Amino acid sequence: MDASGGVSEETHDMAVRRMVQAGVVPITWQAVRGEWQRDWAREKTVPGAAEVLAQHGGAW
């Protein structure tokens, strides 16, 4: 959702609406991170994924 670059709530909302009309499916950054990792069995990338969560995931 941050990709719209809106300078006000209204411009942000309109940008999101245009993206949705174009076929974009809004999701959170945590969902994207989860899709990149896919599952915790991919051990090579677990440390990086865990570090991102530790730095930016809050209480998640």
Distance bins in CASP14 RR format, pairs under 12 A and 6 or more apart:
PFRMAT RR
TARGET T0000
AUTHOR 0000-0000-0000
RMODE 2
METHOD distances of the structure
MODEL  1
1 12 1 0 0 1 0 0 0 0 0 0 0
1 13 0 0 0 0 0 1 0 0 0 0 0
1 15 0 0 0 0 1 0 0 0 0 0 0
1 16 1 0 0 1 0 0 0 0 0 0 0
1 17 0 0 0 0 0 1 0 0 0 0 0
1 19 0 0 0 0 1 0 0 0 0 0 0
1 20 0 0 0 0 0 1 0 0 0 0 0
1 24 0 0 0 0 1 0 0 0 0 0 0
1 25 0 0 0 0 0 1 0 0 0 0 0
1 26 1 0 1 0 0 0 0 0 0 0 0
1 27 0 0 0 0 1 0 0 0 0 0 0
1 28 1 0 0 1 0 0 0 0 0 0 0
1 29 0 0 0 0 1 0 0 0 0 0 0
1 31 0 0 0 0 0 1 0 0 0 0 0
1 32 0 0 0 0 0 1 0 0 0 0 0
2 12 0 0 0 0 1 0 0 0 0 0 0
2 15 0 0 0 0 0 1 0 0 0 0 0
2 16 0 0 0 0 0 1 0 0 0 0 0
2 19 0 0 0 0 0 1 0 0 0 0 0
2 26 0 0 0 0 0 1 0 0 0 0 0
2 27 0 0 0 0 0 1 0 0 0 0 0
2 28 0 0 0 0 0 1 0 0 0 0 0
2 29 0 0 0 0 1 0 0 0 0 0 0
2 32 0 0 0 0 0 1 0 0 0 0 0
3 12 0 0 0 0 0 1 0 0 0 0 0
3 15 0 0 0 0 1 0 0 0 0 0 0
3 16 0 0 0 0 1 0 0 0 0 0 0
3 18 0 0 0 0 0 1 0 0 0 0 0
3 19 1 0 0 1 0 0 0 0 0 0 0
3 24 0 0 0 0 1 0 0 0 0 0 0
3 26 0 0 0 0 1 0 0 0 0 0 0
3 27 0 0 0 0 0 1 0 0 0 0 0
3 29 0 0 0 0 0 1 0 0 0 0 0
3 32 0 0 0 0 0 1 0 0 0 0 0
4 10 0 0 0 0 0 1 0 0 0 0 0
4 11 1 0 0 1 0 0 0 0 0 0 0
4 12 1 0 1 0 0 0 0 0 0 0 0
4 13 0 0 0 0 1 0 0 0 0 0 0
4 14 0 0 0 0 1 0 0 0 0 0 0
4 15 1 1 0 0 0 0 0 0 0 0 0
4 16 1 0 1 0 0 0 0 0 0 0 0
4 17 0 0 0 0 1 0 0 0 0 0 0
4 18 0 0 0 0 1 0 0 0 0 0 0
4 19 1 0 0 1 0 0 0 0 0 0 0
4 20 0 0 0 0 0 1 0 0 0 0 0
4 22 0 0 0 0 0 1 0 0 0 0 0
4 24 0 0 0 0 1 0 0 0 0 0 0
4 26 0 0 0 0 1 0 0 0 0 0 0
5 11 1 0 0 1 0 0 0 0 0 0 0
5 12 1 0 0 1 0 0 0 0 0 0 0
5 13 0 0 0 0 0 1 0 0 0 0 0
5 14 0 0 0 0 0 1 0 0 0 0 0
5 15 1 0 0 1 0 0 0 0 0 0 0
5 16 0 0 0 0 0 1 0 0 0 0 0
5 18 0 0 0 0 0 1 0 0 0 0 0
5 19 0 0 0 0 0 1 0 0 0 0 0
6 12 1 0 1 0 0 0 0 0 0 0 0
6 13 0 0 0 0 1 0 0 0 0 0 0
6 14 0 0 0 0 1 0 0 0 0 0 0
6 15 1 0 1 0 0 0 0 0 0 0 0
6 16 0 0 0 0 1 0 0 0 0 0 0
6 18 0 0 0 0 0 1 0 0 0 0 0
6 19 0 0 0 0 0 1 0 0 0 0 0
7 13 0 0 0 0 0 1 0 0 0 0 0
7 14 0 0 0 0 0 1 0 0 0 0 0
7 15 0 0 0 0 0 1 0 0 0 0 0
8 14 0 0 0 0 1 0 0 0 0 0 0
8 15 0 0 0 0 0 1 0 0 0 0 0
9 15 0 0 0 0 0 1 0 0 0 0 0
9 16 0 0 0 0 0 1 0 0 0 0 0
10 16 0 0 0 0 0 1 0 0 0 0 0
10 17 0 0 0 0 0 1 0 0 0 0 0
11 17 0 0 0 0 0 1 0 0 0 0 0
11 18 0 0 0 0 0 1 0 0 0 0 0
12 18 0 0 0 0 0 1 0 0 0 0 0
12 19 0 0 0 0 0 1 0 0 0 0 0
12 26 0 0 0 0 0 1 0 0 0 0 0
13 19 0 0 0 0 0 1 0 0 0 0 0
13 20 0 0 0 0 0 1 0 0 0 0 0
13 26 0 0 0 0 0 1 0 0 0 0 0
14 20 0 0 0 0 0 1 0 0 0 0 0
14 21 0 0 0 0 0 1 0 0 0 0 0
15 21 0 0 0 0 0 1 0 0 0 0 0
15 22 0 0 0 0 0 1 0 0 0 0 0
15 24 0 0 0 0 0 1 0 0 0 0 0
15 26 0 0 0 0 0 1 0 0 0 0 0
16 22 0 0 0 0 0 1 0 0 0 0 0
16 23 0 0 0 0 0 1 0 0 0 0 0
16 24 0 0 0 0 1 0 0 0 0 0 0
16 25 0 0 0 0 0 1 0 0 0 0 0
16 26 1 0 0 1 0 0 0 0 0 0 0
17 23 0 0 0 0 0 1 0 0 0 0 0
17 24 0 0 0 0 0 1 0 0 0 0 0
17 26 0 0 0 0 0 1 0 0 0 0 0
18 24 0 0 0 0 1 0 0 0 0 0 0
18 26 0 0 0 0 0 1 0 0 0 0 0
19 25 0 0 0 0 1 0 0 0 0 0 0
19 26 1 0 0 1 0 0 0 0 0 0 0
19 27 0 0 0 0 0 1 0 0 0 0 0
20 26 1 0 0 1 0 0 0 0 0 0 0
20 27 0 0 0 0 0 1 0 0 0 0 0
25 31 0 0 0 0 1 0 0 0 0 0 0
25 32 0 0 0 0 0 1 0 0 0 0 0
25 35 0 0 0 0 0 1 0 0 0 0 0
26 32 0 0 0 0 0 1 0 0 0 0 0
27 33 0 0 0 0 0 1 0 0 0 0 0
27 34 0 0 0 0 0 1 0 0 0 0 0
27 35 0 0 0 0 1 0 0 0 0 0 0
28 34 0 0 0 0 1 0 0 0 0 0 0
28 35 0 0 0 0 0 1 0 0 0 0 0
28 56 0 0 0 0 0 1 0 0 0 0 0
28 57 0 0 0 0 0 1 0 0 0 0 0
28 60 0 0 0 0 0 1 0 0 0 0 0
29 35 0 0 0 0 0 1 0 0 0 0 0
29 36 0 0 0 0 0 1 0 0 0 0 0
29 52 0 0 0 0 1 0 0 0 0 0 0
29 53 0 0 0 0 0 1 0 0 0 0 0
29 55 0 0 0 0 0 1 0 0 0 0 0
29 56 1 0 0 1 0 0 0 0 0 0 0
29 57 0 0 0 0 1 0 0 0 0 0 0
29 58 0 0 0 0 0 1 0 0 0 0 0
29 60 0 0 0 0 0 1 0 0 0 0 0
30 36 0 0 0 0 0 1 0 0 0 0 0
30 37 0 0 0 0 0 1 0 0 0 0 0
30 49 0 0 0 0 0 1 0 0 0 0 0
30 52 0 0 0 0 1 0 0 0 0 0 0
30 53 0 0 0 0 1 0 0 0 0 0 0
30 56 0 0 0 0 1 0 0 0 0 0 0
30 57 1 0 0 1 0 0 0 0 0 0 0
30 58 0 0 0 0 1 0 0 0 0 0 0
30 59 0 0 0 0 0 1 0 0 0 0 0
30 60 1 0 0 1 0 0 0 0 0 0 0
31 37 0 0 0 0 0 1 0 0 0 0 0
31 60 0 0 0 0 0 1 0 0 0 0 0
32 38 0 0 0 0 0 1 0 0 0 0 0
32 49 0 0 0 0 0 1 0 0 0 0 0
32 52 0 0 0 0 0 1 0 0 0 0 0
32 56 0 0 0 0 0 1 0 0 0 0 0
33 45 0 0 0 0 0 1 0 0 0 0 0
33 46 0 0 0 0 0 1 0 0 0 0 0
33 48 0 0 0 0 1 0 0 0 0 0 0
33 49 1 0 0 1 0 0 0 0 0 0 0
33 50 0 0 0 0 0 1 0 0 0 0 0
33 51 0 0 0 0 0 1 0 0 0 0 0
33 52 1 0 1 0 0 0 0 0 0 0 0
33 53 1 0 0 1 0 0 0 0 0 0 0
33 54 0 0 0 0 0 1 0 0 0 0 0
33 55 0 0 0 0 0 1 0 0 0 0 0
33 56 0 0 0 0 1 0 0 0 0 0 0
33 57 0 0 0 0 1 0 0 0 0 0 0
33 60 0 0 0 0 0 1 0 0 0 0 0
34 40 0 0 0 0 0 1 0 0 0 0 0
34 42 0 0 0 0 0 1 0 0 0 0 0
34 45 0 0 0 0 0 1 0 0 0 0 0
34 46 0 0 0 0 0 1 0 0 0 0 0
34 48 0 0 0 0 0 1 0 0 0 0 0
34 49 1 0 0 1 0 0 0 0 0 0 0
34 50 0 0 0 0 0 1 0 0 0 0 0
34 52 0 0 0 0 1 0 0 0 0 0 0
34 53 0 0 0 0 1 0 0 0 0 0 0
34 57 0 0 0 0 0 1 0 0 0 0 0
34 60 0 0 0 0 0 1 0 0 0 0 0
35 42 0 0 0 0 0 1 0 0 0 0 0
35 49 0 0 0 0 0 1 0 0 0 0 0
36 42 0 0 0 0 1 0 0 0 0 0 0
36 45 1 0 0 1 0 0 0 0 0 0 0
36 46 0 0 0 0 0 1 0 0 0 0 0
36 48 0 0 0 0 0 1 0 0 0 0 0
36 49 1 0 0 1 0 0 0 0 0 0 0
36 52 0 0 0 0 1 0 0 0 0 0 0
36 53 0 0 0 0 0 1 0 0 0 0 0
37 43 0 0 0 0 0 1 0 0 0 0 0
37 44 0 0 0 0 0 1 0 0 0 0 0
37 45 1 0 0 1 0 0 0 0 0 0 0
37 46 1 0 0 1 0 0 0 0 0 0 0
37 47 0 0 0 0 0 1 0 0 0 0 0
37 48 0 0 0 0 1 0 0 0 0 0 0
37 49 1 0 1 0 0 0 0 0 0 0 0
37 50 0 0 0 0 1 0 0 0 0 0 0
37 51 0 0 0 0 0 1 0 0 0 0 0
37 52 0 0 0 0 1 0 0 0 0 0 0
37 53 0 0 0 0 1 0 0 0 0 0 0
38 44 0 0 0 0 0 1 0 0 0 0 0
38 45 0 0 0 0 1 0 0 0 0 0 0
38 46 0 0 0 0 0 1 0 0 0 0 0
38 49 0 0 0 0 1 0 0 0 0 0 0
39 45 0 0 0 0 0 1 0 0 0 0 0
39 46 0 0 0 0 1 0 0 0 0 0 0
39 49 0 0 0 0 0 1 0 0 0 0 0
40 46 1 0 0 1 0 0 0 0 0 0 0
40 47 0 0 0 0 0 1 0 0 0 0 0
40 48 0 0 0 0 0 1 0 0 0 0 0
40 49 0 0 0 0 1 0 0 0 0 0 0
40 50 0 0 0 0 1 0 0 0 0 0 0
40 53 0 0 0 0 0 1 0 0 0 0 0
42 48 0 0 0 0 0 1 0 0 0 0 0
42 49 0 0 0 0 1 0 0 0 0 0 0
42 50 0 0 0 0 0 1 0 0 0 0 0
43 49 0 0 0 0 0 1 0 0 0 0 0
43 50 0 0 0 0 0 1 0 0 0 0 0
45 51 0 0 0 0 0 1 0 0 0 0 0
45 52 0 0 0 0 0 1 0 0 0 0 0
46 52 0 0 0 0 0 1 0 0 0 0 0
46 53 0 0 0 0 0 1 0 0 0 0 0
47 53 0 0 0 0 0 1 0 0 0 0 0
47 54 0 0 0 0 0 1 0 0 0 0 0
48 54 0 0 0 0 1 0 0 0 0 0 0
48 55 0 0 0 0 1 0 0 0 0 0 0
48 56 0 0 0 0 0 1 0 0 0 0 0
49 55 0 0 0 0 0 1 0 0 0 0 0
49 56 0 0 0 0 0 1 0 0 0 0 0
49 57 0 0 0 0 0 1 0 0 0 0 0
50 56 0 0 0 0 0 1 0 0 0 0 0
50 57 0 0 0 0 0 1 0 0 0 0 0
50 60 0 0 0 0 0 1 0 0 0 0 0
51 57 0 0 0 0 0 1 0 0 0 0 0
52 58 0 0 0 0 0 1 0 0 0 0 0
52 60 0 0 0 0 0 1 0 0 0 0 0
53 59 0 0 0 0 0 1 0 0 0 0 0
53 60 1 0 0 1 0 0 0 0 0 0 0
54 60 0 0 0 0 0 1 0 0 0 0 0
END
